[in-house]
Amino acid sequence: LEDVNLACAVFDGAQLKGAEFKNARGAAVSFRNAKMENAQVGETSFTSPDFTGAHIRAASFELTVSPGAIFDGANIDGTDFKSASLDRASWKGTTGIMSA
């Protein structure tokens, strides 16, 4: 998905392996329990997105701006957050090692 407004979109439990989100934007986007292995979430601007319990292994959030993001209980092993702005993000119970 490129250059789209995803405000209030719900991707809960979705199979998003290898999905690409580029220049997407929106508030309150939900990815709870989504499977996002190798997803590319680049150059996006999401306000308070919810990734609770999501499986985000080996994904890329490069140049993403997501203040207030919730990654509670998510698996982020090998995910690239290089140059991402995640002010006030919540990481409670998050597992895995992020790459920088």
C-alpha positions in Angstrom: 0.0 0.0 0.0 1.5 3.3 -1.0 0.5 6.9 -0.4 -2.8 6.0 1.4 -4.6 7.2 4.5 -5.2 4.3 6.8 -6.8 6.2 9.7 -8.6 3.7 12.0 -7.8 0.8 9.7 -7.9 -2.6 11.4 -5.4 -5.3 10.3 -5.8 -7.4 13.5 -4.7 -11.0 13.0 -4.0 -10.3 9.3 -1.3 -12.3 7.4 0.9 -9.5 6.2 4.1 -11.4 5.6 6.2 -9.4 3.1 3.6 -6.6 2.9 4.8 -3.1 1.9 3.5 0.1 3.4 5.2 3.1 2.0 4.3 6.8 2.6 1.1 5.6 4.3 -0.3 7.7 7.1 -3.1 7.6 9.7 -4.0 7.6 13.3 -5.2 4.6 15.4 -4.2 2.0 12.9 -4.4 -1.5 14.5 -2.1 -4.4 13.7 -2.9 -6.4 16.9 -1.6 -10.0 16.5 -0.8 -9.5 12.8 1.8 -11.7 11.2 4.2 -9.2 9.7 7.4 -11.1 9.0 9.6 -9.3 6.5 7.1 -6.5 6.1 8.3 -3.1 4.9 6.8 -0.2 6.8 8.9 2.5 5.4 8.5 6.3 5.4 5.1 6.0 7.0 3.5 8.3 9.5 1.2 6.5 12.0 0.0 8.2 15.2 -0.5 5.7 18.1 -0.5 2.5 16.0 -1.1 -0.7 17.9 1.1 -3.6 17.2 0.2 -5.5 20.5 1.1 -9.2 20.1 2.2 -8.8 16.5 4.8 -11.1 15.0 7.1 -8.5 13.3 10.2 -10.6 12.7 12.8 -9.3 10.3 10.6 -6.4 9.2 11.8 -2.8 8.4 10.4 0.4 10.0 13.1 2.5 8.4 12.3 6.3 8.4 8.9 5.6 10.1 7.3 8.3 12.3 5.0 6.6 14.9 4.6 8.6 18.1 2.8 6.6 20.8 3.2 3.3 19.0 2.3 0.2 21.1 4.5 -2.9 20.7 3.5 -4.6 23.9 4.0 -8.4 23.7 5.2 -8.2 20.1 8.1 -10.3 18.6 10.5 -7.8 17.0 13.4 -10.1 16.5 15.7 -8.8 13.7 13.4 -5.9 12.9 15.1 -2.7 11.6 14.1 0.5 13.3 16.9 2.5 11.7 16.0 6.3 11.6 12.5 5.5 13.0 11.0 8.1 15.3 9.0 6.2 18.0 8.5 8.8 20.7 6.5 7.6 23.7 6.4 4.0 22.3 5.4 1.2 24.7 7.5 -2.0 24.7 6.0 -4.0 27.6 6.7 -7.7 27.2 8.2 -7.2 23.8 10.6 -10.1 22.8 13.4 -10.3 20.3 16.3 -8.1 19.4 15.9 -5.1 17.1 18.6 -4.2 14.7 19.8 -0.7 14.4 
